Amino acid sequence: MKVRQLAQLWPAKQVSDGAGVKIRRSIGLQPQWRLDPFLMLDCFGSDEAADYIAGFPPHPHRGFETVTYMLDGHMLHEDHLGNRGHLKSGGVQWMTAGRGIIHSEMPQQESGLMRGFQLWLNLPAVEKMQEPAYLDLDPAQIPLAEITQGLIKVIAGTLQSPTNAEGPQLPVTTGPIRAASTQPLYLDLQLHSAADLTLAIPAGHNALVYPYEGEVWLGKHRVPLHHAGVLSDGDSLQLRTEGPARIIVLAGKPLQEPVVQYGPFVMNSVAEIEQAIQDYQQGRLTEGAAKVLQI
């Protein structure tokens, strides 16, 4: 068993996006802060309506996937084909922009806490121009693994303990999302007390931890609140908390392809970006029909 170590620490910085929504951005804050296949990780959270009420009016995407995980609150997704989906506390929407989609994400509340994450996940070159698709997941569709110190929500991939790990073995639990090209693992650790856990993470996959309540220790190294702790390679992760904490764990198979990004378009070359801009301006970005995925 090769234990992953803390390799880099990327603090999330407050920025605004959409129509002025305040968010904390770690991955993607700078071009060198991408972690193939992850392009961006935003954490939004406020109980001040002015920080989120304007939402994300209609905007285009091409060439990647967005994963929106709502911790608290209520957002409405709509796209150019008339699809609508309500994203409520504990729910997830996995959207494949593919060749092109124009969508909006607007708050359905005028007060109270709105909190969650949006992850941008790259697509390989051969899949960038596929037809768009999306999957809405209610909280009841996302499996939970109960452990002594709390629970682990498995959004994507399979949760399991390394075969030669010491201590209690975690129950094998598989999430509803299975993206073959990037093989993502997406876990939400919800711990109500101090914990010592060992998780299996496929060797060769890029991985990180992100505490959004409390903090987490990797050996002697602390990952503070709202920091992305980028991990070295290995087949397992040993983490420790000294009290209650909530931590996102992400891992994915790197695509090892060029990334050229211009705002909401992510392609492999400048020429493809120029084509995406031209297609959007001339109304060709959204030709075709989006698929509603089933699990």
NORRAZI-V21801 format. One record per pair of residues at least 12 apart in sequence whose ideal C-beta (glycine too) atoms are under 7 Angstrom apart, sorted by the first residue. I is the first residue (numbers start at 0). J is the second residue. Records with the same first field share a line. If there is no record, write none. Layout:
I->J  J
//
This chain:
0->161  163  164  234  235
1->233  234  235
2->233  235  237
3->200  206  230  231  232  233  235  236
4->217  218  230  231
5->217  220  222  228  230
6->229  230  231
7->229
8->222  226  228
9->25  32  226  227  229
10->226
11->23  24  25  42  225  226  227
12->24  28
17->53  54  55  56
18->53  54  55  56
19->53
20->43  50  51  53  54  55
21->45  50
22->41  42  43
23->41  42  225
24->39  41
25->40  209  227
26->39  40  227
27->39  40  119
33->258
34->205  207  229
35->205  253  254  255
36->120  121  181  251  252  253  254
37->118  120  249  251
38->63  119  120  121  265
39->119
40->116  118  209  227
41->116  117
42->116  211  225
43->113  114  115
44->114
45->113
46->111  112
48->109  110
51->106  113
52->106  109
54->104  105  106
55->103  104  105
56->103
57->101  102  103
58->101  263
59->99  101  263  279  284
60->96  100  263
61->96  98  99  264  275  284
62->96  122  127  264  265  266
63->96  119  120  121  122  265
64->93  94  95  96  120  122
65->94  96  117  119
66->91  93  117  118  120
67->86  91  92  115  117
68->91  115  116  154
69->86  87  88  89  90  115
70->88  114  115
71->88  112  113  114
72->88  108  112  113  114  115
73->85  87  107  108
74->86  104  105  106  107
75->105  107
76->92  102  104
77->102  103
78->100  101  102  289
79->100  101  285
80->288  289
82->133  289  291
84->135
89->138
90->136  137  138
91->136  141  154
92->133  135
93->133  134  176
94->133
95->131  132  133
96->131
97->128  129  130  131  132
98->128  129  130  131  287
99->131  278  284  285
100->131  285  289
101->285
116->247
120->181  183
121->254  258  265
122->180
123->180  254  256
124->256  267
126->180
127->266
130->287  288  289  290
131->289
132->289  290  292
133->289  291  292
134->292  294
136->175
140->175  294
141->154  174  175
142->172  174
144->158  169  170  172
146->169
148->190  191  192  194
149->189  190  191
150->189
151->186  188
152->186  187  189
153->172  173  174  186
154->174  176  185  187
155->174  176  183  184  185
156->174  182  183  184  185
157->171  173
158->171  172  186
159->171  199
160->197  199
161->197  199  234  235
164->197  235
166->197
175->294
181->251  252  254
182->251  252
183->251
184->200  248  249  250
185->249
186->248
187->245  247
188->245  246  248
189->245
190->240  243  244  245
191->243
192->242  243
193->240  241  242
194->239  240
195->239
196->238
197->235  237
198->235  236  248
199->234  235
200->234  235  236  250
201->234  250
202->232  233  234
203->232
204->250  251  252
205->250  251  253
206->230  249  250
207->227  228  229  230  249
208->222  228  238  246  248
209->227  246  247
210->222  224  244  246
211->225  245  247
212->244  245
213->240  242  243  244  245
214->244
215->238  240  244  246
216->238  239
217->238
259->272
261->276
//
